[in-house]
Structures are given as C-alpha cells and as structure tokens.
Amino acid sequence: MNDSIVNIISNKRSVLIVEDEEIIRTTLSEFLIGAGYEVRTAGSVQEAISVAQEKDFHVAICDVQLPDGDGIELLSKLQQTNIEIFVLVITAYATVENAVEAFKAGAFDYLVKPVIFDDLHNKLERLFKFRNLFHENQLLHRELSRRDGFEQIIGSSTALADVQSMIRKVSATNSNVLLRGETGTGKELFARAIHSSGPNHQEKFLAVNCGTKPVELLESQLFGTSESTLTGVNNNHSGIFINAGNGTVFLDEVANLPLGTQSKLLRAIEYQEVMPLGSSDTVKVNARIIASTTHDLIRKVADGEFQEDLFYRLDGVKLQIPALRERIDDIPELVEYFVAKHANVMGKRVAGANSETVRLLMSADWKGNIRQLDNAIERAVLMCDTNIIQPQDLPPDLLGLGQSLPGTDDLRTALRHYERLHISRVLKQWPDKREAAKRLRLGLSSLYRKIEELNIDF
C-alpha cells in the first residue's frame, strides 16, 4: 500500500470539540480521550478558529448554537482553514430542516442532544472509515492522473515542490482557487494541473483572459447571449460558464474585470446562476472557478477597483506561484524540456545546451519568468548551427543585467564577461562568502581569487 495512505490510516485521530456548555464539552472530551482520540476543545466560534489555525484536525464536532456565532457558519470557516476536515454538527432538535441545512453546508453527519456515547462512537468510526477510503481513492487517483496534471510542470526545487503539495490538497475539493504570481510564471499551467488532478478532471477546462476584450464581448463570452444583441453575434451563444458544465473556468487576470462584470461574476458564484445577454431568465451553472492575478487585489479593493465581496469569494484558497528567480535550480530541467519541444517543432537536431550556457542562463535576471526562458530557448534553437546550444545562440540582451554582450567574437573574453556577471549575482544574493563559494562550487580561496581577477565589487 502507498506509504502516504498508511500514514493517513495510522496517524492518531484528532478531534476538535466546539461546545459552549462546559459540562457537555468536558464529558465529550473525557469520553473521546478515553477512546484514544487526541482532543482539543473550544467554547466559541473565535476560539475554535484560533485553535484550528494551530493544528489540522481530522474531525470537528460543532454545536449549532454558539455564543458568538452559528455552528453552520463555523463549519465553512473551519473547512477554509483545513480543507480536509470532516464535521459533525450537534443540534438540540432533530428536524429534517436542520439535517438538510447541515448537509448542504458540508457536514458529514449530525448528533442530537443529549449526545449518546454509543451513537457518537459509531458515527466517528463510520466517518474515519469513509475518510480513509476517501483519501485512499484520492491518492490512487492522483497517482494515475499525475502525468496528465503535472507532466508540463518541470522542476524539482523546494519552491516548486511546496506548490505541488498544495495543489494536491486543493485538487481534492471543488473549492474556488486564486493564483497569485508574476507575469510569465505559468499560472494557467498550474490551474490546469489543479483541474486535471481534481474530482471533475474528465470535464472541460475553459480559460478566458479578463482584460483583452470590450466589456460586451467579454460578458458574452463569459455568460452567453440569447439573441443578436452584439455586433457580429448572430445566434445563441451559451457562454463559458454554461459550456463548462461541472468543469473548471479559468479567469486569467481577474483584476482586470470591469466593476459591472464583477457584480455578475459574484452572482454566478453566490447563486450559481448567470443571465445571458439579451435574456430575462437565469441559467444554473456549476463550474469551479480558478482565478489568477499579477495584482495585489487587497489594494485594488482599497482603491475601489475590485469588489470586496468578490475578493473574499475568490480568496478562499490562495496559491502563490514562485517566480523563476525563486526556483533557479529548476532551470537545467526547464532548458532540457524547452530544447526538446522547440527542436521537435522546428525539425532540428538540437540535443541540449552545454554546461556554460546553462550556467549563464542560471545567472540571468528573469523578469519575464518561465515565458521569457521559453522564448530564449526557442530563439537559441533557431540560431543554433550545431547540435548543442552555445552562449552566442542566446538572445544578446538576456544576460546583461543592464549590460550588453562584449563586443568581441573571442570566446574566452565573452566567458570571462559572463563569469563576472554570474559571480556578481551570486554574491549579491549570498553576501556570506563561504555560502557563495558553496553555491558556486568553488573553494573559498578560489572565490577570492576570482573576485580579484575579475575586479568584482561587493
């Protein structure tokens, strides 16, 4: 059995009890501790949120009536803090309405006061059996679908591994996701990975750029149109939200949405319905939303350029996509991937890049991130006259850091120029000389000699 599955099953079961009546809270806690559970307690919504932020619990048992809020609302907040938590709701009245409300909010089951220990024990046993099967299924599913979801996310750096770990957690649900990152970091690629690893991976993934069209055409693309209300639109058009079905809608650069369109998007999220242009009837939609932005949406909200309610709807799960400078160690793998891709398209026998070229690429200032690297390798493959990319095949202004390439064809002079740039960059990033020498794979004395030979200021 997969080691991750074994870990899930063998971990000590942890339960958070949220109950304002001390005698019930204490009695439940003593019973569960005696049954071998790890237990923490809280007497209010705020205390529960605070405790849940300190530790990821397997299960929360929440009273519906709490002194500072509602247990059903707390359920949603706990699931935002830990998307893998399962919730049992405690209610004083067992009615169909209460049960439906709890289940709609995402509760696994409910208990009726006074809580009967045998009933609690049986429900927890059933919950953990379901939980183990659920996670085993998710892990096996991700293992099978990994190639579809992650095959183009290249690299093995710590920064990338952290994001991929978060994607695996996020993918287990249909929660909306907000991707933050600089331009060119591959946010759509990560969005596709979330979709491909998710429960509805067989459904459509549809993407739209939110800032490239006139408002009318953008809203027609998003929400559809029922008649010839737009120039060039001569028939019914269902729109992306309707066409996506149970799949995923990727909203690229969501910060660029006009305020009026933001209101319609908010309604699509809150009420799961859209109104096509030219229609007076709404249409139900059920697509997951993954949005991306290069902007600080909180500042946009403060400046009145982005609706606060929409921000919080999109910001439930947030992933920060690392810039290429934060995953420099991935560049050799990325170069290999892009060389193979472009050589195949161009029909050229280019096998890779020599070590000096790779080192130079690792020293560049990648303001355009992965997209800029992809373009640089495409150009290098085009310019390459042999089967190995050389430094002179790279874009002339790529490695300058504000400086142009040396005005010479002599390779030794050019390499000396690049060597100076690379060592300067590493020293700037790692001022400690021992650490810098380690990163450069040089002895400390060799580094000091290079600094003197190349006249490097630090």
FIKOLKE-718824 format. One record per residue: residue in three letters; x, y, z of N, C-alpha, C in turn. Coordinates in pm, whole numbers, plus 32768, in hexadecimal, padded with zeros to 4 digits. Layout:
ALAXYZXYZXYZ ...
This chain:
MET80557F8780008000800080008057807C8000 ASN802D80E37FBC807481627FB6809581958042 ASP811481C68057813E81F480DC80E78265810F SER80BC82BE80B58067832E80DE7FE382FD8116 ILE7FAD829180D87F2F825881077F41821D8192 VAL7FB281D681A57FCD819B82277FD582078292 ASN801882788271802482E582D07F9C831C82F6 ILE7F43832B82957EBE836082B17E7383058312 ILE7E7F828082FA7E348222834B7E6D821583D7 SER7EF4822183E27F35820684627F40828084BC ASN7F3282F784877F3B836E84DA7ED3836D8549 LYS7EF783A285C07E9883A8862E7E2584048609 ARG7DAC83D686217D36842285FC7D26849D8655 SER7D11850F86167D06858C86637C7C85C9864E VAL7C4485FC86BC7BBD863286BA7BBB86BA8701 LEU7B77871986C37B5E879C87017ACB87A1872A ILE7AB187B687AB7A2887C187DE7A09885587F3 VAL79A0888587B17976891187BE78EB891187FE GLU78E6892F887D786A892988CC7873898E893D ASP780C89E5894978138A4F89AE77EA8A1F8A38 GLU77A089B08A44777B897A8AC777ED89278AFE GLU782789568B6C78A2891A8B9F789288878BC4 ILE782088648C00780E87DA8C2C7809877A8BB5 ILE77C787A58B4777C187528ACF784B874A8A8E ARG789087BD8A87791587C38A4C797687688A96 THR7972876E8B1E79CD871D8B7079AD86888B65 THR792B86688B68790285DB8B627929859C8ADD LEU790F85E48A6E793685B189EB79CD85A089E0 SER7A1686018A157AA785FC8A107ADD85838A5D GLU7AA9856B8AD67AD984FA8B267ABA84758AE1 PHE7A43846B8AA57A1E83EF8A617A7C83D489EB LEU7A96843C89997AE9842989227B7C84108945 ILE7BAE845389AD7C37843A89D97C4483A98A08 GLY7BDF837B8A537BDE82F08A817BD8828D8A0E ALA7B9D82B7899E7B93826089287C0F826888CF GLY7C7282B788FA7CF082BD88B07CFF83318850 TYR7CA4839188537CAD840487FA7D0284738837 GLU7D4184C187E27D83853C880D7D1A85AB8806 VAL7D0185F088757C8E864B887D7CBA86D788A7 ARG7C82873C88637C8A87C7888E7BFB87FC8893 THR7BE5885F88E67B5D889588F67B5C892C88E3 ALA7AE5895F88C17ACF89F088B47A3F8A0D88DB GLY7A288A83891479A28AA68941795D8B0F88EE SER79A08B3C888279678BA4882E799D8B9987A0 VAL79618BE58745798D8BE586BA7A1C8C1786AF GLN7A398C8886F07ABD8CC486E67B288C6A8720 GLU7B0A8C2C87937B6B8BD187CF7B838B588775 ALA7B198B2587377B258AB286DE7B7E8AD38667 ILE7B6A8B48862B7BBC8B7185B87C4E8B7E85E2 SER7C658BB886577CEE8BC886897D328B42869D VAL7CEB8AE286D97D248A5D86F27D3C8A15866E ALA7CDE8A23860F7CEA89DF858E7D5E8A15853B GLN7D858A9185557DF68ACA850D7E7B8A968542 GLU7E788A5F85BC7EF18A2885F97F0B899885CE LYS7EA1894F85AD7EAE88C0858E7E438896852B ASP7E67883A84D27E05880084757DC3878884B8 PHE7D42879384D47CF7872685137CB686CF84A9 HIS7CA5864F84CB7C5F85F584717BC886108473 VAL7B95862C84EB7B05863B84FD7AE986B1855B ALA7A7D86F9853E7A49875F859A79BA873A85BE ILE799A8740863F7911872A866E78DE87B1869E CYS787D87EB865578548875866D77C2887E8697 ASP77AB88C78704772288E8872A76EC894F86C9 VAL766A894986AC762F89AA865076258A338690 GLN75FC8A37870F75E98AB7875576648AD587A9 LEU76AC8B41878577228B6B87CE77138BFD87F5 PRO77548C298861773C8CB0889477628D218833 ASP77C28D0987DB77EE8D74878277D98D5286EE GLY77808CF286D277688CD28646771D8C508634 ASP77158C2885B876C98BB2859277278B41856C GLY77088AC7859C775D8A55858177658A3184EF ILE76FB8A4C84A476FB8A2F8414775C8A8D83CC GLU775E8B0B83F377BE8B6883B8784C8B4483E0 LEU785D8B17845D78E18AED848C79148A788439 LEU78B98A1E841478DC89AB83C2792589D98344 SER78EE8A3C8301792A8A6F828779B38AAC82A0 LYS79C28AF4830F7A428B33832F7AAC8ACB8351 LEU7A848A6183967AE389F683B67B1389B18338 GLN7AB9899D82D97ADF895B825D7B3789B48206 GLN7B2B8A3882167B878A9281D07C128A8B820D THR7C188A7A82937C988A6D82D87CDC89EA82B9 ASN7C8B897D82B57CBF88F7829A7C5C88B0823F ILE7C7C88A781BF7C1C8871815E7C0487DC8172 GLU7C57879881C67C47870981DA7BFA86E68259 ILE7BC9874A82A27B82872E831F7AF386FD8303 PHE7AC4869E83567A3B866E834F79F286A283CB VAL797386C583BB79298707842878AB86BA844B LEU789986A584CE781B8675850677D886E9854C VAL775986FE85327710876E856E76B8873A85E0 ILE76BB878386517665876186C375EE87BF86C2 THR7575878786C874FC87DA86CA749E87AA8739 ALA74558808877273F787E487DC737687AA87A5 TYR735C87C2872772DF879586EA72FB874B8668 ALA72D286CF866172E8867E85EA72748692858A THR728586F1852E721D870984CA725986F5843F VAL720386DC83E0723186CC83567275874B8326 GLU723C87BF834D7274883F8321730288518355 ASN7316883083D7739C883D8411740087E283CB ALA73D4876883B1742D870883707452873682E4 VAL73EF87648298740987928210746888098211 GLU74528867826E74A888DC8276753888B48295 ALA7548885682F275CE88288316761487E482A1 PHE75CB878D825C7607874481EC762987A38178 LYS75D28804816075EC886580F6766A88B68113 ALA768288D1819476F8891E81BC777888CB81B6 GLY7769884581A977DF87F0819D77F887968213 ALA7797878B827177A9873282E577A486A082B8 PHE77F2864B82FB77EF85BD82DD7774857B831A ASP774F85A5839476DD856B83DA76B985C9844D TYR764F85A68499762B85FA850A760585A48582 LEU761385E185F975F285A08677758385F086BB VAL753185AA870874C185EB874E74DE85EC87E4 LYS74C88661882374D6866A88B5745F862688FA PRO747785E4896B74FA85C789A77544855F8954 VAL75C5857489447617851D88F0762584948934 ILE7605842C88EB761683A2891B769E837188EE PHE76EE8343894E77788320892F778382B288C5 ASP772D824F88CD773181E488697717821C87DD ASP76B7827A87D6769882B88755771083078721 LEU77518353877C77C7839F8756783783428727 HIS784D82D6877278B68276874F789D823A86C4 ASN7821821286AB780181D3862B7811823485B6 LYS77E582B185CD77F183148561788383358544 LEU78D5833D85AE79638358859879A882E48552 GLU7985826A857879C081F68535799C81F684A0 ARG791E8213848478F2821883F97938828983AF LEU794682FC83F27988836F83B57A18834F8391 PHE7A62831183EF7AEF82F683D47B018289836A LYS7AA7822A83657AAD81C782F87A98820B8271 PHE7A348264826E7A1B82AE81F27A91830681D0 ARG7ACA834882377B3A83A282227BB3835881E8 ASN7BD082E3821E7C41829581EC7C2A8268815C LEU7BB0823B813F7B90821180B77B9582878057 PHE7B6382FA80867B62837280347BF1839B8010 HIS7C4983A080747CD383C9805B7D1F83618009 GLU7D0382E180227D43827A7FD37D1B82887F40 ASN7C9C82A07F287C6C82B37EA07CAB832E7E5F GLN7CB5839C7EAC7CF184167E777D8484027E56 LEU7DCC83BD7EB17E5B83A67E9A7E72834D7E20 LEU7E2482E37E157E3282897DA27E0B82D17D21 HIS7DA283227D297D77836D7CB37DE483CE7C86 ARG7E2184147CE77E8A84727CC37F03842A7C88 GLU7F2083B37CBF7F9083667C8B7F7983437BF8 LEU7EFC831C7BD87EDC82F67B4F7ED7836E7AF2 SER7EA983E17B287E9784567AD17F0B84B87AD9 ARG7F7684947B1F7FE584F17B32802085207AAD ARG802F84C37A4D806B84EA79CE801785527986 ASP7F92854379917F3B85A579517F43862C7996 GLY7F4D862B7A1C7F4786A87A657FCB86F07A74 PHE803A86A47A7A80B886E37A9F812786D27A39 GLU810C869179C88178866F796E81C086E97936 GLN817D875C792C81BE87D278F681EC88327963 ILE81D8881079E08211885F7A4E829A88247A6B ILE830088627A328386882A7A3283D788627AA6 GLY841E880A7AEC847888377B55846A87E57BD4 SER84CD87EF7C2B84CC87A57CA884FC87FA7D1D SER84F6887F7D0C852288D97D7884C188D47DED THR84EF89017E60849B89037ED88423895F7EC4 ALA843989D37E8583CC8A327E6F835E89F37E1B LEU838589A97DB3832389697D5C82DE88F57DA3 ALA832B88A97DF082F288367E39828888657E9C ASP829F88D97EDA823D890E7F3B81BA892F7EF4 VAL81C3896C7E7E8149898D7E328101890F7E06 GLN814B88AC7DD7810D882F7DAA80C987E77E1D SER810487F07E9480C587B57F0A803F87F87F29 MET803D887E7F1D7FC188C77F337F5988A47EC8 ILE7F8688957E4C7F2A88727DDF7EE687ED7DFC ARG7F32878C7E307EF787097E4D7E8A87157EB6 LYS7E9E876C7F187E3787807F7F7DBD87C77F45 VAL7DD888327EFA7D6B88817EC07D1B882F7E5C SER7D5F87D97E117D1D878D7DA77CB5872C7DDC ALA7CC187077E5A7C6386A67E937BD686DD7EA0 THR7BC787607E967B4487A07EA67B2087EB7E26 ASN7AAB88287E287A82887E7DB97A8489117DE1 SER7AD489327E477ADC89BB7E777B138A187E0B ASN7AE48A957E0C7B1D8AFA7DB47BAC8B197DE0 VAL7C038B3A7D827C908B507DA07CBE8BD27D60 LEU7D128C1C7DA87D4F8C977D747DE58C807D68 LEU7E1B8C917CEF7EA98C817CD67EEA8D0B7CCB ARG7F4E8D247D207F988DA27D1B80228D867CE2 GLY80548DDE7C8F80DA8DCC7C5B80FC8E327BF1 GLU817D8E457BDB81AB8EA47B7781868E747AEB THR818A8ECD7A8D816E8EA97A0381D58E4479D2 GLY81A48DE2798781FE8D7E794F82228D0A79A8 THR81E48D007A1E82068C937A7A81BA8C117A5C GLY815D8C1679FD81168B9C79D6809B8B817A29 LYS80518BEA7A4A7FDC8BD97AA17F728B807A60 GLU7F5F8B8C79DD7EFC8B36799C7F268AA379A1 LEU7FA78A8A79987FDA8A0179A17FB789C47A29 PHE7FC88A137A927FA789E47B197F1089D27B27 ALA7EC48A2C7AE97E338A1E7AED7E07899D7AAB ARG7E45897C7A3A7E2388FF79F57E4A88857A49 ALA7EB888917A947EE188237AEB7E7A880E7B5B ILE7E45887B7B927DDE88707BF97D63882B7BC1 HIS7D3A88567B4A7CC488197B0A7CDD87857AEA SER7D5087667AAF7D6C86DD7A837D78867C7AF7 SER7D9B86AF7B6E7DA886597BE37D2B86597C39 GLY7CC486A37C107C4C86B37C617BE2864B7C46 PRO7B76864E7C937B0C85EA7C867AC285F07C01 ASN7AC286657BBE7A7D86737B3E7AE086857ACB HIS7B51863E7AD37BBB864E7A6F7B8E862779E3 GLN7B2585D379D97AF685A979557A9F86147912 GLU7A79867B795F7A2786E879297A80875078E3 LYS7A4187B678AA7A8A881A785C7AD9887A78B5 PHE7B4988A9787D7B96891878B67B928988784F LEU7B5289F878727B438A6778147B838AE57850 ALA7BD68B2678007C1F8B9B78317BF48C1877E5 VAL7BF68C89782B7BD78D0977EC7C2F8D75782B ASN7C678DCD77D87CB38E3F780A7C518EB07826 CYS7C538EE378A17BEC8F4278CD7C088FD278A3 GLY7C748FEC785F7C92907878407CAD909477AE THR7C8C903A77557CB5904D76CA7C43906F766B LYS7BC99078769E7B57908C76437B0191017672 PRO7AB0913E76187A4A919D764479EC915976A6 VAL79B091A676FE795E916E776A78EF91157732 GLU78AA914476CB783990F776967865906E7662 LEU78D4906A761A79048FEC75E579378F907654 LEU79778FCD76B879A88F7E772979348F3D7774 GLU78CA8F8C778F78578F5577D8780D8EEE7783 SER780B8F03770077CE8E9F76A9781C8E1C76AF GLN78A18E2876B278F48DAF76BA78E28D697740 LEU78D58DB677AB78C78D7B7830783B8D437848 PHE77D68D95782E774D8D73785976F18D4A77E6 GLY771D8D5F776A76CC8D3976F8766F8DA876CA THR762C8D8F765B75CA8DEF762675588DA175E5 SER74E18DD775EE746E8D8C75BD74398DC07537 GLU746C8E33750B743B8E6A748C74A38EC77452 SER74878F0573E174E98F5A739C74F38FE273DF THR752E8FE27457753A9060749F75C090A37487 LEU761E9059744B76A39090743776C7908C73A3 THR771590EA737A774690EA72F17798906C72DA GLY77759024727177BE8FAA725177898F307297 VAL77248F3F72EF76EA8ECB733276628EB272F3 ASN76558E4772A875DC8E30725A75898DB97289 ASN75B58D7672F275658D07732575828CF473BA ASN75378C9873F375488C7D748175D58C4A749E HIS760B8C78750F76918C50753976898C3375CE SER76AE8BB875F676978B8F768076F48BD076E4 GLY776C8BF776BB77CA8C347718781C8BCB7762 ILE788E8BF6779578ED8B9A77D378B68B597851 PHE78748BA778A778428B6E792577DE8AFD790C ILE77878B0F78AB77238AA7788D77668A327845 ASN77BE8A5377E677FE89ED7796785D899677E7 ALA789489CC785478F4898078A778B0890F78F3 GLY782D8918790877E788AF7952781B88A279E0 ASN7847882B7A06788188137A8B791988217A8A GLY794E885B7A1F79DE88687A127A1688E47A57 THR7A7B891F7A197AC389907A567AC68A0679F7 VAL7AAB8A7D7A2F7ABA8AFA79E57B358B407A1D PHE7B978B5B79C77C118BA079F07C088C3179C5 LEU7C078C8C7A267BFD8D1B7A0D7C888D587A1B ASP7CCB8D6B79AA7D528DA279AA7D4D8E3979BB GLU7DA08E6D7A157DA48EFC7A347D1A8F307A5B VAL7CE38EF27AC37C5C8F147AF17C548FA47B23 ALA7CC58FDE7B4C7CC590687B7D7C9C90CC7B12 ASN7CA590A37A937C8290FE7A247BEE91007A04 LEU7B9E90B07A497B0E90B07A307AD191387A52 PRO7A7C917079FC7A3491EB7A1E79DA91D37A98 LEU79BC923C7AE2796D922E7B5D78E491F17B41 GLY78A692187AD3782291E17AB37829914B7A9A THR789091207A5678A290927A3B78C390477ABC GLN790B908A7B167928904C7B9878A8902A7BE3 SER784590827BDB77C490687C1F77818FEC7BE6 LYS77888FDB7B63774B8F667B2477978EE67B47 LEU781C8EF17B52786C8E7E7B7B784D8E587C0B LEU783D8EBD7C60781B8EA27CEC77978E577CF6 ARG77378E7D7CA576B68E387CA576C68DA77C75 ALA771C8D947C1377338D0C7BE0776D8CB47C4D ILE77C18CEE7CA477FD8CA17D10779A8C8A7D81 GLU77548CF57DAB76FB8CED7E1F767F8C9A7E04 TYR76448CAF7D9075C38C6E7D7275CF8C017D07 GLN76488BEE7CD476608B887C6C75FE8B987BF7 GLU75F58C137BC9759F8C2E7B5575D48CA77B0A VAL75BD8CA77A8775E38D187A33756B8D4079DE MET756D8DBC79B275048DEE795875448E1578D4 PRO752E8DC7786B75688DE877E8753B8E7177B9 LEU758F8EB4776C756B8F36773574F08F2976DC GLY74938F8776ED741A8F87769D73AD8F2B76D2 SER73C78EEB774773658E90778173338EC77806 SER72B88EA2782A72828EC878AD727D8E50790A ASP72B18DE078DD72B18D65792B733F8D3E7951 THR734C8D0879CB73CF8CDB79F973E48C4879D5 VAL74618C2179CE74868B9779B174E28B667A1F LYS74C88AF07A5675198AB87AC075A28A8C7A8A VAL760A8AA67AD876928A7C7AB376D38A397B2B ASN773689E67B10777389997B7C780A898A7B69 ALA784789E67B1F78D589DA7B0279288A0A7B79 ARG799B89CA7B8A79FE89F97BEB7A478A707BAE ILE7A6D8AD17C037AB48B467BD27B428B467C08 ILE7BA18B517BAC7C2C8B6B7BD17C518BF17B92 ALA7C758C507BE57C968CD67BB47D2B8CF07BC8 SER7D628D477B757DEF8D6C7B857DFE8E037B7D THR7E698E337BBA7E848EC27BB57F178EDD7BCF THR7F4A8F477B927FD08F787BB27FC88FEF7C11 HIS7F4E90197C317F3890927C827F2090707D15 ASP7F2E90D47D687F0A90CA7DF57E7590EB7E00 LEU7E2290847E0A7D91909B7E0B7D6390E67E87 ILE7DA890D57EF67D81911F7F707D8E91B67F58 ARG7DFA91DD7F147E0A926B7EF37DA092977E8F LYS7D8192407E317D17925F7DD07C9292767E17 VAL7C7792247E7D7BFD92357ECC7BFF92BB7F13 ALA7C7192DB7F527C7D935A7F9B7C6D93D37F3E ASP7C9993C37EC17C8E94327E617C0694357E1B GLY7BAC93DB7E407B2793D87E047B24939F7D78 GLU7B8C93577D507B94931F7CCA7B6D928C7CC4 PHE7B5892507D387B3291C37D3C7AD191AF7DB0 GLN7A6591667D9679FD91567DFC7A2F90FE7E6F GLU7A19912E7EE87A4990E67F5E7A07905D7F6B ASP798490557F54793E8FD57F6079758F707EFC LEU79918F9D7E8379C88F437E1E7A548F157E45 PHE7AA28F707E7C7B2A8F4B7EA87B258ED97F0B TYR7ACE8EE47F707AC88E7B7FD67A908DF97F9F ARG7A3B8E017F397A078D887EFA7A758D3F7EAC LEU7ACE8D8C7E707B398D507E227BB28D287E77 ASP7BBF8D687EEB7C398D5B7F3B7C318CEA7FA1 GLY7BD18C8E7F927BC48C227FF37C418BCD7FFB VAL7C778BA57F887CF58B5B7F827D518BAA7F26 LYS7DC58BD37F5C7E218C277F0F7EA68BE07F00 LEU7EDA8BDE7E857F5D8BA27E6B7FB88C0C7E2E GLN80308C187E6580948C747E2F80F08C257DD3 ILE80EF8C467D5381448C017CF281CE8C417CF4 PRO82388BF47D0D82BE8C307D1D82F48C677C99 ALA833D8CD57CA583838D0D7C3283F98CB27C0F LEU842C8CBD7B95849A8C677B6B85178C7F7BBF ARG852C8CFB7BED85A28D167C40859A8CCF7CC6 GLU85228CA27CED85108C587D6A85208BC27D56 ARG85338B987CD985458B097CBA85B18AF87C4F ILE86228B3C7C6786938B3A7C0986C18AAB7BED ASP86B98A557C5486E989CB7C448698897D7BDD ASP862389B17BB685D1896D7B5285FA898D7AC3 ILE865089F17AB286718A1F7A2B86AF89B179D5 PRO870E895F7A06874388F479AE86D688987978 GLU8676887179CC8609881A799D85AF8863793A LEU859588E279558541893178FC858489437873 VAL8606895A78758650896A77F7864688EA77A5 GLU865B887977E5865287F877A085C787E47762 TYR8560880777AF84D787F7777F84BB88537708 PHE84E088D3771484C3893376A985168916762B VAL859288E9763C85E388C675C785A08855757A ALA857587EC75C18533877B758084B387A7753A LYS846687FE757B83E8882D754183FF887B74C1 HIS845888DC74C4846B8933744F84B988EC73E0 ALA851688957405855F884A739F850087EF7352 ASN84A087B77398843E8760735783E687AF72F7 VAL83B8882573238362887972CF83AD88A87253 MET842C88CF7265847A890571F684BC889871A0 GLY84B8881D71D284F787B17188858E87BB7188 LYS85C987F071F3865A87FF71FD86948797725D ARG870F876D72428752870A729787A287507304 VAL875D87997359879D87DB73CA878187867445 ALA87EB8756748587DC86F774F487D7873A757C GLY880D87B47588881187F4760A8869886E7608 ALA88928899768188E9890E768F896588E376DD ASN89D9891E76BD8A5088F977088A4D89357794 SER8AA5890777E98AA1892C78778AB489C1788B GLU8B0889FF78398B1E8A8F78478A9F8ADD7828 THR8A588AB377C189DA8AF4779E89758AE8780E VAL896C8A717849890D8A5C78B789328AB3792E ARG89B48ABC794D89DE8B0F79BE89BB8BA279A3 LEU89CD8BCD792789AC8C57790489168C707910 LEU88C78C1078E888368C1D78F6880E8C237989 MET88558BDB79DC88368BDD7A6C885E8C617AAE SER88B18CAF7A6988DA8D317AA188898DA57A6C ALA882E8D8B7A1087E18DF879D087778E2F7A2E ASP874C8EA77A1086E28EE97A5D865E8ED37A14 TRP86138E6E7A3E859C8E4279F485208E937A1C LYS85198F0D79EB84A48F607A0B84258F2979CB GLY84348EE4795A83C18EA7791783A98E17793E ASN83F98DE4799D83E68D6079D783E98CEF796F ILE83958C89798183998C12792C83808C35789A ARG83248C91788283058CB677F8837F8CF077B3 GLN83CB8D4377FA84438D7E77C084AC8D1277A4 LEU84BB8CB37801851A8C4577EB84F08BF17772 ASP84708BD47767843C8B8976F5845E8BD17672 ASN84458C54766E84638CA275F484F98CA475D6 ALA854B8CAD764185DC8CB1762E860F8C2D75F2 ILE85D98BBD762286048B3B75EF85D18B277560 GLU85588B57754385258B4D74BA85828B967459 ARG85AD8C0D748086088C5B742C868F8C157421 ALA86BE8BDB7490873F8B97748F873E8B1D7434 VAL86D18AD0743886C58A5B73E186C58A88734F LEU867F8AF57332867A8B2A72A987058B557279 MET87538B9572D087D58BCB72AA88448B6372AC CYS882E8AF572F188978A91730688BF8A4E7282 ASP89438A4A726689778A0D71EC89AF89817205 THR89B48958728289E588D272A48976888972EE ASN8999881B7330893287D3737B893087FA740E ILE8984885A7436898B888874C18984892074C3 ILE892C89587513891E89E9751E89988A237566 GLN89D08A8D752A8A438AD375618A168B5C7596 PRO8A688B9C75E88A438C20761D8A1E8C8675B1 GLN8A648C82753E8A488CE474D689C18CD07492 ASP89808C5D74AC88FB8C437473888C8C8674C3 LEU88AD8CB3753C88488CF0759488298D7F7569 PRO87B58DB4759087948E3F757088008E9D75A4 PRO882E8EFE755688A18F52757B888E8F9F75FD ASP88148FCB761A8800901D769187D18FCD770A LEU87D18F49770087968EF7776887E18EFE77EC LEU88658EF677E488B68EE6785D88F38F68788E GLY88CA8FD9785489119054786E8903908D78F9 LEU888F9076793A887590BB79B98892915079A8 GLY88679186793488819213791788FE922778C3 GLN894991B978A689C291C4785889B2917677D5 SER89EE91A4776B89E7915E76EB8A5290F376E5 LEU8A47909C76818AAD9036766D8B2F90787644 PRO8BA0903776628C219072763C8C2E907B75A4 GLY8C6A90E775768C7790FD74E58CEC90B174AB THR8CE9902D74B78D568FDA74838D208F51745F ASP8D638F1074028D3F8E8773E08D928E22742E ASP8DF58E5574788E4E8DFB74C38E018DB87535 LEU8DFC8D3475338DAC8CEC75968DE18CFD7623 ARG8E658D0176338E9D8D0D76BA8E788D9476F9 THR8E7A8DFE76A88E548E8176DB8DBF8E847701 ALA8D6B8E4676AB8CDC8E4276C78CBF8DF27746 LEU8D048D8277578CED8D2F77CD8D1B8D77784C ARG8D878DC178418DB68E1078B48D4D8E7878DA HIS8D0E8EB478768CA48F16788D8C2E8ED478D6 TYR8C048E6278A48B958E1B78E28BB78DEA796E GLU8C348DBE797F8C618D8D7A018C578DFC7A6A ARG8C7E8E737A418C768EE57A9D8BE58F037AC4 LEU8B8B8F007A608AFE8F1A7A7B8AC48EB17ADA HIS8AE68E357AC08AAE8DC87B118ADE8DCF7BA1 ILE8B5F8DE17BB48B958DE97C3D8B5E8E647C85 SER8B4E8ED27C3E8B168F4C7C7A8A878F327CA9 ARG8A388EEA7C5789AE8ECD7C7E89A98E757CFA VAL89FC8E0E7CFE89FC8DB37D718A288DFA7DF0 LEU8A8E8E507DE48ABC8E9C7E598A528EFE7E8A LYS8A068F347E2D899A8F8F7E55892D8F427EA0 GLN89118EC87E7288A98E767EB188DA8E377F32 TRP895B8E147F3889958DD27FAD8A118E1F7FD9 PRO8A018E8980278A738EDD80508ADD8E91809E ASP8AB58E2780E78B178DD881308B6F8D8C80CC LYS8BF28DA580CF8C4C8D6E80698C528CD5806D ARG8C4A8C9C80E58C4E8C0A80EC8BD48BCC80A8 GLU8B5F8C0880C18AE58BD580838AE98BEB7FEC ALA8B1C8C617FC38B258C7E7F338B848C1B7EEF ALA8BF58BFF7F2E8C558B9F7EF58C168B157EE9 LYS8BC88AEF7F4E8B838A6E7F4B8B218A697ED7 ARG8AD68AD67EC38A768ADB7E568ABA8AD57DCE LEU8B308B147DC58B7A8B177D478BCD8A997D32 ARG8BCF8A447D9A8C2189CA7D978CB589EC7D83 LEU8CE08A517DCE8D6C8A7C7DCF8DA18A747E5D GLY8E238A667E698E608A767EEC8E5E8B087F13 LEU8E648B267F948E5C8BB17FC18ED18C017F89 SER8F488BC77F8A8FBD8C0F7F568FAF8C277EBF SER8F728BC67E788F5C8BD87DE78EFB8C487DCC LEU8E968C567E228E358CC27E118E798D497E22 TYR8ECB8D577E8B8F108DD67EA08F6D8DF57E2A ARG8FAB8D8F7DF190038DA37D7E8FB38DD37D05 LYS8F3B8D987CF08EE48DC17C838EB88E527C95 ILE8E958E757D0E8E688EFF7D2B8ED48F637D05 GLU8F528F3F7D278FC28F987D088FDF8F9A7C71 GLU8FE08F247C328FFF8F1C7BA38F998F667B4E LEU8F198F597B748EAD8F917B228E85901D7B4E ASN8ECA904F7BB78EB090D77BE88E1D90E97C0D ILE8DEC908E7C608D5F908E7C898D4E90E37D05 ASP8CF391417D018CD291947D768C68914D7DC8 PHE8C77914F7E4E8C1291117EA58C0F915C7F29 
